[in-house]
Amino acid sequence: MQIKVIESFVCLYQERNITRASAKLFISQQGLSRQIQALEKELDVILFDRSNTGVEPTEVCKLLYSHFKNMYGNYLSAMSALDNYNKKESNSCSVAFAYGVTNSISSDFMFDYQKQHPKLNLEIEEWSKATCIEKLMKTELDAAFLVTPLDKKLIKCTCLIEGEMLIAIHKSHPLAASDEPIDFVCLDGENLITGVPENAVRQMMDYLCMKTGIHLRVIISSSNNLNFINSMTESIGIAPITQTIAARITNPEIAIRRVIIPERAFLYYCTPHKAKNNKELADIRRYVENYFKTTPVEKLLKPNSIPVDFNHTTQNKRA
């Protein structure tokens, strides 16, 4: 019995939906189904009853869930303890990017830092924002690049840049009629083509909807919306996008519009409140802050991305 199968079992039990669970696990629906079927064959039981609306755990599944959940939790704890031990024994630092952040901001600058410091074992990771925060609070991560919204009481947050939101819509959509920026509340009631719940852009969108009280109907939730956008032949919905995705849109029927959001959106460099006090981490922090302060804005974006108004927070402090 492999640990990834136990992880899949726990996730499917919690989500009760193969589509959501596979997106959360970043595997295909077919791959998740095969793992669960293999586990059922190994245990010689039926774990889930399948239907068109999702899956429901059987009685034996409910019996096994707490045991498998504890097994997976113990595995994560063991791996975390081993990781922390290895870090203490080596010249190692771990820096993470939240899912979705690297879609718009190139992470090459961190790889450049690693090349400049070959003796440092710099681990560059990617996790959901929630996992990044949890790992920072447990000091299992040394730093992470996260976006709005954040509870700054949980971790230390340093603003690096301020950004804006773009949407992709079919030219026949009423919101595409004008080139003027669109107020966020004008999106109320629209169909939404968006990322999986763990994606940073999706989480920001959900937060802004909650803040303004508007409601959007999710019709497509995928880790890669580019194919949907490039195949649109009519107005089916709006898609919040990053600069990188915008640059890769080849569909001539798609319009890109800037959205005026109700709250300033930031990219943050985050560290634990009880951060380790060593020279390597201090050097990385200085490097990151100086990089975002001095690097021309267009070079911060992914290669071939379109220009978008980004303002360095050190240069644009508003009341």
C-alpha positions as CSV (number, residue, x, y, z in Angstrom):
1,M,0.0,0.0,0.0
2,Q,1.6,3.2,-1.2
3,I,1.4,6.5,0.8
4,K,0.1,8.4,-2.3
5,V,-2.8,6.0,-2.4
6,I,-3.6,6.7,1.2
7,E,-3.4,10.4,0.5
8,S,-5.8,10.0,-2.4
9,F,-8.2,8.0,-0.3
10,V,-8.3,10.6,2.5
11,C,-8.7,13.4,0.0
12,L,-11.6,11.7,-1.9
13,Y,-13.3,10.9,1.4
14,Q,-13.2,14.6,2.4
15,E,-14.2,16.0,-1.0
16,R,-16.8,13.4,-1.9
17,N,-16.2,14.4,-5.5
18,I,-13.6,12.9,-8.0
19,T,-13.2,16.2,-9.9
20,R,-12.5,18.3,-6.9
21,A,-10.3,15.7,-5.3
22,S,-8.2,15.1,-8.4
23,A,-7.7,18.9,-8.8
24,K,-6.6,19.1,-5.2
25,L,-4.2,16.2,-5.7
26,F,-3.0,17.6,-9.1
27,I,-3.6,14.2,-10.8
28,S,-6.1,13.2,-13.5
29,Q,-9.6,11.9,-12.6
30,Q,-8.7,8.6,-14.3
31,G,-5.5,8.4,-12.2
32,L,-7.4,9.0,-9.0
33,S,-10.0,6.4,-10.0
34,R,-7.4,3.8,-10.7
35,Q,-5.7,4.4,-7.3
36,I,-9.0,3.9,-5.5
37,Q,-9.9,0.8,-7.5
38,A,-6.5,-0.7,-6.7
39,L,-7.0,0.0,-3.0
40,E,-10.4,-1.6,-3.1
41,K,-8.9,-4.6,-4.8
42,E,-6.1,-4.9,-2.3
43,L,-8.5,-4.6,0.7
44,D,-11.2,-6.7,-1.1
45,V,-13.9,-4.2,-0.1
46,I,-16.0,-1.4,-1.8
47,L,-14.9,1.9,-0.4
48,F,-17.1,4.4,-2.4
49,D,-20.5,4.2,-4.0
50,R,-20.3,6.1,-7.3
51,S,-23.0,8.3,-8.8
52,N,-23.4,11.1,-11.3
53,T,-23.3,13.6,-8.5
54,G,-20.2,12.3,-6.7
55,V,-19.1,9.5,-4.4
56,E,-20.4,8.4,-1.0
57,P,-18.3,6.4,1.4
58,T,-19.5,2.9,2.4
59,E,-19.7,1.8,6.0
60,V,-16.4,0.0,5.8
61,C,-14.9,3.2,4.2
62,K,-16.1,5.2,7.2
63,L,-14.6,2.6,9.5
64,L,-11.2,2.8,7.8
65,Y,-11.0,6.6,7.3
66,S,-9.8,7.6,10.7
67,H,-7.0,5.0,10.5
68,F,-5.9,6.0,7.1
69,K,-6.1,9.7,8.0
70,N,-3.8,9.0,11.1
71,M,-1.4,7.0,8.9
72,Y,-1.1,9.9,6.4
73,G,-0.8,12.4,9.2
74,N,2.0,10.4,10.9
75,Y,3.8,10.1,7.6
76,L,3.7,13.9,7.0
77,S,4.9,14.4,10.6
78,A,7.8,12.0,10.1
79,M,8.8,13.6,6.8
80,S,8.6,17.0,8.4
81,A,10.8,15.9,11.3
82,L,13.3,14.4,8.9
83,D,13.3,17.5,6.7
84,N,13.9,19.8,9.7
85,Y,16.8,17.5,10.9
86,N,18.4,17.6,7.4
87,K,18.2,21.4,7.3
88,K,19.8,21.7,10.7
89,E,22.6,19.4,9.5
90,S,23.2,21.2,6.2
91,N,23.5,24.7,4.9
92,S,19.9,24.6,3.6
93,C,17.1,27.1,3.2
94,S,13.6,26.5,1.8
95,V,11.6,29.1,-0.1
96,A,8.1,28.4,-1.5
97,F,5.8,30.0,-4.1
98,A,2.0,29.6,-3.7
99,Y,0.2,27.9,-6.5
100,G,-0.5,30.4,-9.2
101,V,2.1,33.0,-8.2
102,T,4.6,31.7,-10.8
103,N,2.0,32.0,-13.5
104,S,2.6,35.8,-13.6
105,I,5.9,36.4,-11.7
106,S,9.0,34.7,-13.0
107,S,10.8,32.6,-10.3
108,D,14.1,32.8,-12.2
109,F,15.5,35.4,-9.8
110,M,15.6,32.7,-7.0
111,F,17.4,30.3,-9.3
112,D,19.9,33.1,-10.1
113,Y,20.5,33.5,-6.4
114,Q,21.2,29.8,-6.1
115,K,23.7,30.0,-8.9
116,Q,25.4,32.9,-7.2
117,H,25.6,30.9,-3.9
118,P,26.5,27.3,-5.0
119,K,27.4,26.2,-1.4
120,L,23.9,27.0,-0.2
121,N,21.3,24.2,-0.6
122,L,18.3,26.4,-1.6
123,E,15.1,24.4,-1.8
124,I,12.5,26.1,-4.0
125,E,9.1,24.6,-3.5
126,E,5.5,25.1,-4.6
127,W,2.5,24.6,-2.3
128,S,-1.0,25.9,-1.8
129,K,-1.2,29.2,0.0
130,A,-2.8,27.5,3.0
131,T,0.0,24.9,3.1
132,C,2.7,27.7,2.8
133,I,1.2,29.5,5.8
134,E,0.9,26.4,7.9
135,K,4.5,25.4,7.1
136,L,5.7,29.0,7.9
137,M,3.9,28.9,11.2
138,K,5.5,25.5,12.0
139,T,8.9,26.9,10.8
140,E,9.0,24.1,8.2
141,L,9.5,26.8,5.6
142,D,12.0,29.7,5.8
143,A,10.1,32.0,3.4
144,A,7.3,32.1,0.9
145,F,5.9,34.3,-1.8
146,L,2.2,34.8,-1.3
147,V,-0.6,37.1,-2.5
148,T,-3.5,39.0,-1.0
149,P,-5.5,38.2,1.1
150,L,-3.3,37.3,4.1
151,D,-3.7,37.3,7.9
152,K,-0.6,39.2,8.9
153,K,-1.0,38.2,12.5
154,L,0.0,34.6,11.5
155,I,3.3,35.4,9.7
156,K,5.6,38.3,8.9
157,C,4.6,39.9,5.5
158,T,6.7,42.3,3.5
159,C,5.0,44.0,0.4
160,L,7.1,43.6,-2.8
161,I,4.8,44.8,-5.6
162,E,1.2,45.9,-6.1
163,G,-0.8,44.5,-9.1
164,E,-4.1,44.6,-10.9
165,M,-6.6,42.1,-12.1
166,L,-7.3,41.2,-15.7
167,I,-10.2,39.3,-17.3
168,A,-10.5,37.6,-20.6
169,I,-13.9,37.7,-22.3
170,H,-15.4,37.1,-25.7
171,K,-15.7,40.2,-27.8
172,S,-19.5,39.7,-28.0
173,H,-19.8,40.1,-24.2
174,P,-21.2,43.5,-23.2
175,L,-18.2,44.2,-20.9
176,A,-15.9,44.0,-23.9
177,A,-17.7,47.0,-25.6
178,S,-15.5,49.6,-23.9
179,D,-11.7,49.7,-23.4
180,E,-12.3,51.5,-20.1
181,P,-11.4,49.6,-16.8
182,I,-14.3,47.6,-15.4
183,D,-15.5,48.0,-11.8
184,F,-15.3,44.7,-10.0
185,V,-19.0,44.9,-8.9
186,C,-20.0,44.9,-12.6
187,L,-19.0,41.2,-12.6
188,D,-22.0,40.3,-10.4
189,G,-24.0,37.4,-11.7
190,E,-21.4,36.5,-14.4
191,N,-20.4,32.9,-15.3
192,L,-16.8,32.3,-14.2
193,I,-14.0,30.4,-15.9
194,T,-11.5,30.0,-13.1
195,G,-8.7,27.9,-11.5
196,V,-8.9,25.2,-8.9
197,P,-9.7,26.4,-5.4
198,E,-6.0,26.2,-4.4
199,N,-4.9,28.6,-7.1
200,A,-3.8,32.0,-5.8
201,V,-5.8,34.0,-8.5
202,R,-8.9,31.9,-7.7
203,Q,-8.6,32.6,-4.0
204,M,-8.1,36.3,-4.6
205,M,-11.3,36.3,-6.8
206,D,-13.3,34.4,-4.1
207,Y,-12.1,36.9,-1.4
208,L,-13.1,39.9,-3.5
209,C,-16.5,38.4,-4.2
210,M,-17.0,37.9,-0.4
211,K,-15.8,41.4,0.3
212,T,-18.1,43.1,-2.2
213,G,-21.1,40.7,-1.7
214,I,-21.3,39.8,-5.4
215,H,-22.0,36.3,-6.7
216,L,-20.3,34.5,-9.6
217,R,-21.3,31.2,-11.0
218,V,-18.4,28.9,-11.6
219,I,-18.9,27.0,-14.8
220,I,-15.3,25.8,-15.4
221,S,-12.8,25.1,-12.7
222,S,-9.4,23.9,-14.1
223,S,-5.7,24.1,-13.4
224,N,-5.2,25.3,-17.0
225,N,-7.9,27.6,-18.5
226,L,-5.9,28.6,-21.5
227,N,-7.4,25.9,-23.7
228,F,-10.9,26.9,-22.8
229,I,-10.2,30.6,-23.5
230,N,-8.5,29.9,-26.9
231,S,-11.4,27.7,-28.0
232,M,-14.2,30.1,-27.1
233,T,-16.4,30.9,-30.1
234,E,-19.1,32.7,-28.1
235,S,-19.6,34.5,-24.9
236,I,-19.8,31.8,-22.2
237,G,-18.2,33.6,-19.2
238,I,-15.4,35.6,-17.9
239,A,-11.9,34.4,-16.9
240,P,-9.7,36.1,-14.4
241,I,-6.2,35.7,-15.8
242,T,-2.5,36.4,-15.1
243,Q,-0.2,38.3,-17.4
244,T,1.4,35.1,-18.7
245,I,-1.9,33.6,-19.7
246,A,-2.9,36.8,-21.4
247,A,0.2,36.8,-23.5
248,R,-0.5,33.2,-24.6
249,I,-4.1,33.9,-25.7
250,T,-4.2,33.4,-29.5
251,N,-8.0,33.6,-30.0
252,P,-8.7,36.8,-31.9
253,E,-12.2,36.9,-30.6
254,I,-11.0,37.3,-27.0
255,A,-10.8,40.8,-25.4
256,I,-8.6,41.5,-22.3
257,R,-9.9,44.1,-19.9
258,R,-8.5,45.6,-16.7
259,V,-10.7,45.3,-13.5
260,I,-10.8,47.9,-10.8
261,I,-10.7,45.8,-7.6
262,P,-12.0,47.0,-4.2
263,E,-8.8,46.3,-2.4
264,R,-5.1,46.7,-3.3
265,A,-3.5,43.4,-4.3
266,F,0.0,42.7,-3.3
267,L,2.8,40.1,-3.7
268,Y,4.4,39.5,-0.3
269,Y,7.6,38.0,0.9
270,C,6.6,36.0,4.0
271,T,8.6,34.5,6.9
272,P,7.8,32.9,10.2
273,H,7.3,35.2,13.3
274,K,10.0,33.1,14.9
275,A,12.3,33.0,12.0
276,K,15.7,31.4,12.3
277,N,18.4,34.0,12.8
278,N,21.2,33.1,10.4
279,K,23.3,34.8,7.7
280,E,21.9,32.9,4.8
281,L,18.3,33.9,5.5
282,A,19.2,37.5,6.1
283,D,21.1,37.5,2.8
284,I,18.1,36.0,0.9
285,R,15.8,38.6,2.4
286,R,18.0,41.5,1.4
287,Y,18.4,40.0,-2.1
288,V,14.7,39.6,-2.6
289,E,13.8,43.1,-1.3
290,N,16.5,44.7,-3.4
291,Y,15.6,42.7,-6.5
292,F,12.0,43.9,-6.4
293,K,13.0,47.4,-5.5
294,T,15.5,47.9,-8.3
295,T,14.4,45.5,-11.2
296,P,12.4,47.2,-14.0
297,V,8.8,46.1,-13.7
298,E,8.7,44.4,-17.1
299,K,11.5,42.1,-16.1
300,L,9.6,40.8,-13.2
301,L,7.0,39.2,-15.4
302,K,7.2,35.8,-17.1
303,P,9.0,35.9,-20.5
304,N,6.6,37.0,-23.3
305,S,4.0,38.3,-20.9
306,I,2.1,41.5,-21.7
307,P,2.8,44.7,-19.8
308,V,0.5,45.5,-16.9
309,D,0.5,48.4,-14.5
310,F,2.6,47.1,-11.5
311,N,3.8,49.6,-9.0
312,H,6.7,49.1,-6.5
313,T,5.2,49.6,-3.1
314,T,8.4,51.5,-2.1
315,Q,7.7,54.0,-4.8
316,N,3.9,54.3,-4.6
317,K,2.8,54.7,-1.0
318,R,-0.8,55.8,-0.9
319,A,-2.9,56.7,2.2
